[in-house]
Amino acid sequence: MGILAALASGLLIVALPPSAIAHEVPGDVVVRAFVRAEGERLRLLVRAPLESMQDMAFETTGPGYLDLPAVRASGKLEDAAKVWLGDVIELYEGEALLPDPEIVATRISLPSDRSFATYEEALTKIAAPGLPEETDIVWQQAMLDVLFEYPIRSEDSDFSIRPAPARLGLRVTTILHFVTPGGALRTFELHGDPGLVRLDPRWHQAASRFVGQGFAHILGGLDHLLFLVCLVIPFRRLRPLIALVTAFTIAHTITLIASVYGLVPKALWFPALVETLIAASIVYMALENIVGADVKRRFVVSFAFGLVHGFGFSFALRESLQFAGSHMVTSLLSFNLGVELGQILVLVLLVPALSGLFRYVVAERMGTILLSALVAHTSWHWMSERAGVLSQYRIVPAIVDGDQLGSALPWLLLALILAALARQGLRILRGRRNNEAPASTPKGRVT
């Protein structure tokens, strides 16, 4: 009986037309979109692969060609546009969710079609007559173009989008272009479900986003946390910690600015080099703790390694700068502020924890050696692995563009001035501490 049932099911599947068989979930899917507000309507142009709409059974002929007349007459293009695109994309005017859009036009396009290169070309193409009915196009290769329109109050409003086309495939990338009322173009590359994306953020919205990202990055980066641990172990008093953290902060600000303005190599070997140097910086700091460290040398070391860690921060920031809108500098400083807030939180928790450990569990010198040795062991493995990756690249010197250097130079000079002020502040603090120290009394002398 079981054999007969299985045979019947197999015959039924064979007998079904190709259009009735469930589609497989595609692996990599790229969705392209344009958003533009014009007058009292907001237009959303979307292009997505037809095969990503898995529950739709499109009419086919021959060896899997789309039956264009039947597909158009069936209304399935509109159904697919609504279910797979319109229903999973939310657009906001201010904080208000816009109502369901009107589907103005749909169109089947060839995979070789390049009309989505610009907003004007895409809008013109979707309004043009469709493909000739005799066109042979395999349905898995076809693209679905859709024009949605939303009613809005004003084209000058703040707009946000929550694209959630993740169910279109296993890995979905959305290339989103926002055209401002003035004609400027902002491009976003979004992966999976990115959450709410503000298309033209205000400065405080950009600042809030980047402060949170900087805070999360420092708390989620184990290598940066271990560097802070090594920084704190031998110096748990306020004054030296302020000086060391300030040096580290100013240094990574310099290289963060340089990276944002493109003053670093774009070659594949550069991130591998930076990651290797970050691990090496932790090894060095841990070994220095074991042999003994003083504030003066540690200040210079913290500044030098801060330059390296700044490049590491920039890799996390690079992809997110698309969400800065026109507030690049604000976003950069906000990210840096988030990093500092995360560092302060780590120090607030770490200093009393280490003090308690050295007071009640293990002697300070022995505890310093044990903790530093453990950190050195871990970071040595990281350095070895990353150096192995780095060795696979051919390192070629990079050429810095003059225009980029000119744009970044004022900010780099400001960072260097801050570094000099911090250095001077350290000297003043050290001098004040020496002046406040009580003079020692020579042996045998009665006072």
C-alpha positions in Angstrom: 0.0 0.0 0.0 2.9 2.4 0.9 4.6 1.6 -2.4 1.5 2.3 -4.4 0.9 5.6 -2.6 4.5 6.7 -3.2 4.2 5.7 -6.9 0.9 7.6 -7.2 2.5 10.7 -5.7 5.4 10.5 -8.1 3.1 10.2 -11.1 1.1 13.2 -9.9 4.2 15.4 -9.6 5.3 14.3 -13.1 1.8 15.0 -14.5 1.7 18.5 -13.0 2.7 21.4 -15.3 6.0 23.0 -14.4 4.2 26.2 -13.3 2.4 24.2 -10.5 5.5 22.8 -8.9 6.7 24.7 -5.8 9.7 26.9 -6.4 12.9 26.3 -4.5 14.2 29.1 -2.2 17.0 30.9 -4.2 20.3 31.4 -2.5 21.5 35.0 -3.4 18.8 37.5 -4.3 19.5 41.2 -5.3 16.6 43.6 -5.0 17.0 47.1 -6.6 14.8 50.0 -5.6 14.3 53.8 -6.0 12.4 56.1 -3.7 11.4 59.6 -4.6 8.8 62.0 -3.3 7.2 64.2 -5.9 4.4 66.6 -4.9 1.8 64.7 -2.9 2.9 61.2 -3.8 5.9 59.1 -3.0 7.1 56.7 -5.7 8.7 53.3 -5.0 10.3 51.5 -8.0 11.3 48.0 -7.3 13.0 45.2 -9.3 13.2 41.7 -8.0 13.9 38.3 -9.5 10.7 36.5 -10.4 12.0 33.2 -9.1 12.3 34.7 -5.6 8.5 34.8 -5.3 8.3 31.1 -4.4 4.5 30.6 -3.9 3.6 32.0 -7.2 2.9 29.5 -10.1 3.4 31.4 -13.3 2.1 30.0 -16.6 4.9 28.6 -18.8 5.2 27.1 -22.2 7.7 24.7 -23.8 10.9 24.1 -21.8 10.0 26.6 -19.1 9.5 29.9 -21.0 7.1 32.4 -19.5 3.7 32.5 -21.3 3.7 36.3 -21.3 0.1 36.8 -22.6 -1.3 34.3 -20.0 0.7 35.7 -17.1 -0.4 39.3 -17.9 -4.0 38.3 -18.2 -4.0 36.2 -15.0 -3.2 39.2 -12.8 -0.4 37.2 -11.1 2.2 39.9 -11.6 0.1 42.3 -9.5 -0.5 39.6 -6.9 3.2 38.8 -6.7 4.0 42.5 -6.4 1.6 43.0 -3.5 2.4 39.8 -1.5 6.1 39.7 -2.0 7.0 43.4 -2.2 4.3 45.8 -1.2 3.2 43.9 1.9 6.8 43.5 3.3 8.0 47.1 2.6 6.9 49.7 5.1 7.4 53.4 4.3 7.0 56.2 6.9 6.4 59.9 6.6 7.8 61.3 9.8 6.7 58.8 12.4 3.5 57.8 10.6 3.2 54.6 8.6 2.0 55.3 5.1 -1.1 53.4 3.9 -0.9 50.5 1.5 0.4 51.6 -1.8 -1.3 51.6 -5.2 0.3 49.3 -7.8 0.6 51.7 -10.8 2.5 49.4 -13.2 4.1 46.0 -13.4 6.5 44.7 -16.1 8.5 41.6 -16.9 12.1 42.5 -17.9 15.0 40.6 -19.2 18.0 40.0 -16.9 20.2 42.0 -19.4 18.0 45.1 -19.0 19.9 48.0 -17.5 17.1 50.5 -17.1 17.4 50.5 -13.3 20.7 52.4 -13.5 18.9 55.7 -12.9 15.5 56.7 -11.5 14.5 58.4 -14.7 15.4 55.4 -16.9 13.5 53.0 -14.6 10.4 55.2 -14.5 10.4 55.5 -18.3 10.9 51.8 -18.9 8.1 50.6 -16.6 5.7 53.0 -18.4 6.7 51.7 -21.9 5.0 48.7 -23.7 6.0 45.3 -22.3 8.1 42.6 -23.9 6.7 41.2 -27.2 4.4 38.3 -26.6 6.7 36.0 -28.6 9.7 36.7 -26.4 11.3 33.5 -25.1 12.4 34.0 -21.5 13.0 31.3 -18.9 10.9 32.2 -15.9 13.8 31.7 -13.5 15.7 34.4 -15.3 12.9 37.0 -15.5 12.8 40.2 -13.5 9.6 41.7 -12.1 9.5 45.5 -12.1 6.9 47.3 -10.0 5.9 50.9 -9.6 4.2 51.7 -6.2 2.7 55.0 -5.3 1.9 56.3 -1.7 -0.1 59.4 -0.8 2.0 61.9 1.3 1.5 65.3 2.8 4.6 66.9 1.4 7.7 66.0 -0.6 9.8 67.8 2.0 8.8 65.5 4.8 11.2 63.1 6.5 10.9 59.6 5.0 11.9 56.3 6.4 11.7 52.7 5.0 11.7 49.3 6.6 12.5 46.9 3.8 11.9 43.3 4.9 12.4 41.2 1.7 14.5 38.6 3.6 12.0 35.8 2.7 12.8 36.3 -1.0 15.9 34.2 -0.6 18.5 32.8 1.8 20.7 35.9 1.4 19.0 39.1 0.2 20.7 42.3 -0.7 18.7 45.4 -1.3 20.3 48.2 -3.3 18.2 51.2 -2.4 18.5 54.7 -4.0 16.8 57.7 -2.4 16.3 60.7 -4.7 15.9 63.9 -2.6 13.5 66.7 -3.8 16.6 68.6 -4.9 17.8 65.7 -7.1 20.6 64.4 -4.9 21.1 60.7 -4.8 21.8 58.6 -1.7 22.5 54.9 -2.1 22.1 52.2 0.6 23.3 48.7 0.4 21.1 46.7 2.9 21.5 43.1 3.9 18.6 40.9 5.0 16.2 42.9 7.3 18.1 46.1 8.3 15.3 47.5 10.4 14.1 51.1 10.0 16.3 53.1 7.7 16.0 56.9 7.7 16.5 58.1 4.1 17.4 61.7 5.0 18.1 61.7 8.8 18.3 64.8 11.0 21.6 65.4 12.8 20.2 64.1 16.1 18.9 60.9 14.4 22.2 60.2 12.8 24.0 61.0 16.1 21.8 58.6 18.1 22.3 55.8 15.7 26.1 56.1 15.6 26.5 56.6 19.4 24.7 53.3 19.8 26.8 51.6 17.2 30.0 52.8 18.7 28.9 51.6 22.2 27.9 48.2 20.9 31.1 47.8 18.8 33.5 48.3 21.8 31.5 46.0 24.0 31.3 43.4 21.3 35.0 43.5 20.2 36.9 41.0 22.3 40.3 42.2 21.1 39.6 45.8 22.0 38.3 44.7 25.4 41.5 42.7 26.1 43.5 45.7 25.1 41.6 47.7 27.8 42.2 45.0 30.3 45.9 45.1 29.7 45.8 48.9 29.9 44.1 48.9 33.3 45.8 46.0 35.1 49.0 47.9 36.3 47.3 51.3 36.6 44.0 51.4 38.5 44.2 55.0 39.8 42.2 57.8 38.2 44.9 60.1 37.1 47.0 57.7 35.1 44.0 56.0 33.6 42.6 59.4 32.4 45.9 60.1 30.7 46.2 56.6 29.1 42.6 56.5 27.9 42.9 60.0 26.5 46.0 59.1 24.5 44.3 56.0 23.1 41.1 58.0 22.3 42.9 60.8 20.5 45.0 58.4 18.5 42.2 56.2 17.3 40.3 59.4 16.4 43.1 60.4 14.1 43.1 57.2 12.1 39.3 57.0 12.2 39.1 60.4 10.4 41.9 59.3 8.0 40.0 56.2 7.1 36.6 57.9 6.6 38.3 60.4 4.2 39.9 57.6 2.2 43.5 58.2 3.3 44.2 54.5 3.8 44.9 51.7 1.3 41.8 50.1 -0.1 43.6 46.9 -0.9 42.5 43.6 0.6 45.7 43.2 2.5 45.2 46.3 4.7 42.4 45.0 6.9 44.4 41.8 7.4 47.5 43.8 8.4 45.5 46.0 10.9 43.9 42.9 12.5 47.3 41.3 12.9 48.8 44.5 14.4 45.8 44.8 16.9 46.6 41.3 18.1 50.3 42.2 18.3 49.4 45.3 20.4 47.7 43.1 23.0 50.6 40.7 23.1 53.0 43.6 23.7 50.9 45.2 26.4 50.5 41.9 28.2 54.3 41.3 28.1 55.0 44.8 29.3 52.7 44.2 32.3 54.7 41.2 33.2 58.1 42.8 33.1 56.8 46.1 34.5 55.2 49.2 33.0 55.4 52.9 33.9 52.9 55.7 33.0 55.3 57.7 30.8 56.1 54.7 28.5 52.6 53.4 28.6 51.2 56.8 27.4 53.4 56.7 24.3 52.5 53.0 23.7 48.7 53.7 24.2 48.9 56.5 21.6 50.8 54.4 19.1 48.5 51.4 19.4 45.4 53.7 19.4 46.4 54.6 15.9 46.2 51.0 14.9 42.9 50.3 16.7 41.4 53.4 15.0 41.7 51.6 11.7 39.9 48.6 13.2 37.1 50.9 14.3 36.9 52.3 10.8 36.2 48.9 9.3 33.1 48.6 11.5 32.1 52.2 10.6 32.7 52.0 6.9 29.5 50.2 5.8 27.4 52.2 8.3 28.3 55.6 6.9 25.6 55.2 4.3 23.1 55.9 7.2 24.8 59.3 8.0 22.9 61.2 5.3 24.5 64.7 5.1 25.9 64.5 8.6 29.2 62.8 8.0 31.2 64.6 10.7 28.4 64.4 13.3 28.1 60.7 12.7 31.9 60.2 12.9 32.1 62.1 16.2 29.0 60.3 17.6 30.5 56.9 16.8 33.6 57.9 18.6 31.5 59.1 21.6 29.8 55.7 21.7 33.2 54.0 21.7 34.3 56.2 24.6 31.1 55.6 26.6 31.7 51.9 26.1 35.3 52.2 27.3 34.2 54.2 30.4 31.7 51.5 31.2 34.4 48.8 30.9 36.7 50.8 33.2 34.0 51.5 35.8 33.4 47.7 36.0 37.0 46.5 35.6 38.9 48.7 38.1 36.9 47.7 41.2 36.9 44.1 40.0 40.7 44.0 39.7 41.1 45.8 43.0 38.9 43.3 44.7 40.8 40.4 43.0 44.2 41.7 44.1 43.0 42.4 47.6 41.1 39.3 48.5 42.2 36.5 46.1 45.8 36.9 44.8 48.7 39.2 45.4 48.8 42.1 43.0 52.1 41.2 41.4 51.2 37.6 41.0 47.7 38.4 39.7 49.2 40.9 37.2 51.5 38.2 35.8 48.8 35.5 35.7 46.2 37.7 34.0 48.7 39.2 31.5 50.1 35.7 30.7 46.5 34.5 29.9 45.8 37.5 27.7 49.2 37.1 26.0 48.5 33.5 25.3 45.1 34.2 23.7 46.3 37.2 21.6 49.4 35.3 20.5 47.1 32.7 18.8 45.1 35.5 17.2 48.2 37.1 15.9 49.5 33.9 14.5 46.2 33.1 12.7 45.9 36.6 11.3 49.5 36.7 10.2 48.8 33.5 8.3 46.0 35.3 6.5 48.1 38.3 5.8 50.9 36.2 4.3 48.5 35.2 1.5 48.3 38.8 0.2 50.9 40.7 -1.9 51.4 44.1 -0.2 51.7 47.0 -2.6 52.2 50.6 -1.4 49.2 52.8 -1.8 49.0 56.3 -3.3 47.0 58.9 -1.4 44.7 61.2 -3.4 45.5 64.9 -3.0 41.9 66.0 -2.8 41.1 63.5 -0.1 44.1 64.6 1.8 43.0 68.3 1.6 39.5 67.4 2.9 40.8 65.5 5.9 43.8 67.7 6.7 41.9 70.2 9.0 40.5 67.3 11.1 43.9 65.6 11.3 45.5 68.8 12.5 42.8 69.3 15.1 43.4 65.7 16.4 47.1 66.3 16.6 46.5 69.6 18.5 44.4 67.6 21.0 47.1 65.0 21.3 49.6 67.8 22.1 47.3 69.3 24.7 46.7 65.8 26.3 50.5 65.4 26.5 50.9 68.7 28.1 48.1 67.9 30.5 49.9 64.7 31.5 53.0 66.7 32.3 51.0 69.1 34.4 49.4 66.3 36.3 52.7 64.6 36.9 54.3 67.9 38.1 51.4 68.6 40.5 51.6 65.1 41.9 55.3 65.5 42.5 54.8 68.8 44.3 52.1 67.3 46.5 54.3 64.4 47.5 55.7 64.8 51.1 59.5 65.3 51.3 61.3 62.4 52.8 63.2 62.8 56.0 66.9 61.8 56.0 67.8 59.0 58.4 69.1 60.1 61.7 67.8 63.6 61.5 65.3 64.8 64.0 62.6 67.1 62.8 
